[in-house]
Amino acid sequence: MAQEPISDRTMRRQVGLQLFISVLALHSVFGQVSYSIPEEMAKGSLVGKIAQDLGIDSKRLKSGKARIHSGDSVEYIELNKDRGVLLIKERIDREKLCGETTPCALHFQIILENPMELFRVTVEITDINDNPPSFASIEKHFEISESAVVGSKFVLDKAIDPDIGLNGLQHYSLKPTDNFILKLENQAHGNTKVEMILQKPLDREKQEQISLLLTALDGGEPQMSGTMQIYVTVLDANDNAPVFTKPIYKVSIEENSPRGVSIITVSASDRDKGSYGEISYVISTNKHRLSDVFKIDKTNGHVILVGSIDYEKVKRYEVDIEAIDNGGLSDSSKIIVDVIDMNDNNPHLNILSKSESIQEDSPPNTVISMLSVSDPDSDQNGQVTCSINENIPFKIESTLSGFYSLVTETALDREATSQYNISVTCSDEGVPSLSSSVTVILLISDVNDNAPVFEKTKYESYVDENNTPGLSIFTVKARDADWNQNARVSYILEDSSVNGVPVSSYVSVSADSGVIHSVRSFDYEQIKDFQFHVKAQDGGSPPLSTNVTVKILIQDQNDNAPQVLYPVQSGGSLVAEMVPRSADVGYLVTKVVAVDVDSGQNAWLSYKLHRSTDRALFEVGLQNGEIRTIRQVTDKDVVKQRLTVIVEDNGQPSRSATVNVNVAVADSFPEILSEFTDFTHDKEYNDNLTFFLVLALAVVSFLFITCLVVIISVKIYRWRQSRLYHSSLPVIPYYPPRYSDTLGSGTLPHVYNYEVCRTNDSRKSDCKFGRAGSQNILIMDPSSTATMQRIQNEKSILDEPDSPLEQKPPNNDWRFNQGQRPGPSGATGGPEVAMGTGPWPQPPTEAEQLQALMAAANVSEATGTLGPGTMGLSTRYSPQFTLQHVPDYRQNVYIPGSTATLTSNPQQQQQQAAAQQATQQATQQALPPPQQVSAQPEPPKAAQTPASKKKSTKKEKK
């Protein structure tokens, strides 16, 4: 019969029932929780809400890196850390997973870190009716004698149903039941013996072949079944069936026994004779395929081991055997083989979780590693004990069955030991004992638990006074036993004050090196020593620090000269010591009292007599400064005595001070007054006054030399500027306003060229008359009636800076050819030079004509100095004004910006005079007689230079 499918409704009902039962049976003891689910659940199905059942937050699963440890078995369950639930990872087949073992359960652990936690989870797999009963073979043949007595037994093959409980095999049925009935006999360990009993004699002559159907049924819902066809062949008489000597045989064998060893011998007897009394032994077919492990001899019944047996896999074998005679009658028996366990398995160690490092301030009993230990052996062979190496601050504890935790036992100190190699050894109690070991490497992380320690408990250092600010005095050094950032030491100057002044104004401390520098120059006379505190602070969090006291002792230097206290030196009054003329040798005149603010030998003073009016009369005590007479005072000794005493200290180099002592040798005070009325004070040499005088003289000298250098520099600068101006002064071409070039089409039949130049710093114009382009005469316009006076007036107007007649830029029709462009002074061209390309805006006025004639003066020497800048111009003039009326301005030419007056050379003047005479003669021949004019204009005066103006001004004043 084929396997019947399981309906979805039945599956859901069974799953819901099992989950309901599992929730009711849920318990958590020592971090343990259990679930119960049916087999064959789909992937992703919910097993249980593990986070809720364990009482932890789902965030803890993430932060603790929760994971499932199932040992070496296949992982059927997975953990969803986001939802905090357990899900089906692989389909679970209870029959494949556990076989006939009940209950069937999955055992695994959930491990969390930071801190380490272990939870044991048990998932029981319940059976569903997913397997029908089945027989090893689909048919079985019997040969039975017709003489077989009623009640004869015939052993049938048992059906196999992997399911258990109600879903397992429940009963058999045999059809038809005309000759045979079915007998079921319960055996030990829940097995059932199936036999076919002859209930009606057989008659071969009536029915030689009998066909029967054996059906096996389970109790599941829906019910499933399996069948086997039985064929019976009826033979002639065989009256007696074989009978085993024992219904059950028991034997024990050690695991790992060698193949070929004889386990047991079974025997059966048959009262028949001949061939019906011959018995054959066979092993019945069953679900364990025992024929691969055991073999029985057909004739003598010896059972031999042909396969390997392992206690950890199968602890007991039940072997069904049959004794069959040649007549087809048989008997059955069972051999129970118990496997004896041997200590053949070492304990298995597995590190579930471990910390790579641990902080040294971790409290005792901090879990650093979790291990699972298992030994497949049984009894004493499976009893395991774990230990670790000695003399380390750790211990191993058993938390659950088969689980150990490695924890700290005492406080740790990284500075003493920074790394531990912990060897965990687990041994069983078998004989001989077997063991396994694993090494856990643990690093100790540093914690800022050590404050910096100075090399000395107190520091003292000496420094000379008058030191240079920034001087390195000495170095403080502290060490920190911690590591890395926790051992980085910084030095800080603690806030305090010295004589009301912050200590930071005296010294500073380098934060990195601990070098103490002076901030100011020390003065021993003001402060002899001071102390402060330096703090060494590490870089830990929170930082630890240590203070140390530093004392600075200032050593005196001979930087102060002695100071004379007596006699008092006063500038206005005269103080004198009186010595009577009757004074004997050693008479104490006075005592010079001086002090030195230095200390030590720098303050040891000695007195010496430097100058004296009479050296033979007085002496000074070297140590005490007492001035005494060294001889008898006589009348010949002068009344006025002046002593100069030097007070010198003992420093290196030594410093000194001088004091003047006035001594009067007299017997009475009036005598002293009469003598001292005309007392002339000697010149006192005051070091300070001399210094200031020298300083004033140096300052005055410096100022004088500076002023002198400045004046000379200004003079040279102006001289160079004037030279540069005369050598490279640019000449700006001057273009006369309102002139037009008619090219012979106007009133002038001929064209004349002129050179006009203007400078950039003067309104005076210089004009040079050039050679005529076509003729040597100049025709004046007869219509012109202007007088020279008007021309002079307009010229003065043109010379004014803001004159309204100032030249305007020419229009776009103004052109110059190549010959008309600016060129060297005196350069003239041919007829093409006078050619113009466009008319001027307006005809020229008389003032403009005069200005052009004035600019025509030949200043070849001056223009040679001034450089290029002249150009030829075309103009026309009236007949009333000829070239003979134009004064020769070449006799006196003023160069702007200079006091020099240039004159032309005599040869050139002669050449120019001859040219003028020739021009006049030609004019008289070419022109008609001049008409009489109302007044003859005066020739224009020569243009005045600034020098000539000054001269004329002086003459007018005279």
Secondary structure, DSSP 8 states (H G I E B T S, - for coil): -------HHHHHHHHHHHHHHHHHT--BSSSEEEEEEESS--TT-EEE-HHHHHT--HHHHHHTT-EEE-TTS---EEEETTTTEEEE-S---HHHHHTT-SSEEEEEEEEETTTTEEEEEEEEEE--S----B-SSSEEEEEEETT--TT-EEE----B----GGGSEEEEEEE--SSEEEEEEE-GGG-EEEEEEE-S---TTT-SEEEEEEEEEE-SSS--EEEEEEEEEEES------EES-SEEEEEEETT--TT-EEEE--EE----GGGG-EEEEE---TT-GGGTEEE-TTT-EEEE-S---TTT-SEEEEEEEEEETTS-EEEEEEEEEEE--S----EEEEEEE-SEEETT--TT-EEEEEEEE--S-GGGG-EEEEE-SSSSEEEEEEETTEEEEEE-S---TTT-SEEEEEEEEEE-SSS--EEEEEEEEEEE--S----EESSSEEEEEEETT--TT-EEEE--EE-SS-GGGG-EEEEE---EETTEEGGGTEEE-TTT-EEEESS---TTT-SEEEEEEEEEESSSS--EEEEEEEEEEE--S----EEEES---SSS--EEEE-TT--TT-EEEE-EEE-SS-GGGG-EEEEEEEES-TTTEEE-TTT-EEEESS---TTS-SEEEEEEEEEE-SSS--EEEEEEEEEE-SSHHHHHHHHTT--------HHHHHHHHHHHHHHHHHHHHHHHHHHHHHHHHHHHHHHHHHH--EEE---TT----TTSSS-SS---EEEEEETT---EEEEE---SS-S-----TT----HHHHHHHHHHHHSTT-TT------TT----GGGS-BSTT----GGGG--SS--SS---HHHHHHHHHEES--HHHHHHH-S-B-EE-----TTS-GGGS--GGGSEE-TT-S-EE---HHHHHHHHHHHHHHHHHHHHHS------S-----------HHHHHHHHHHHH-
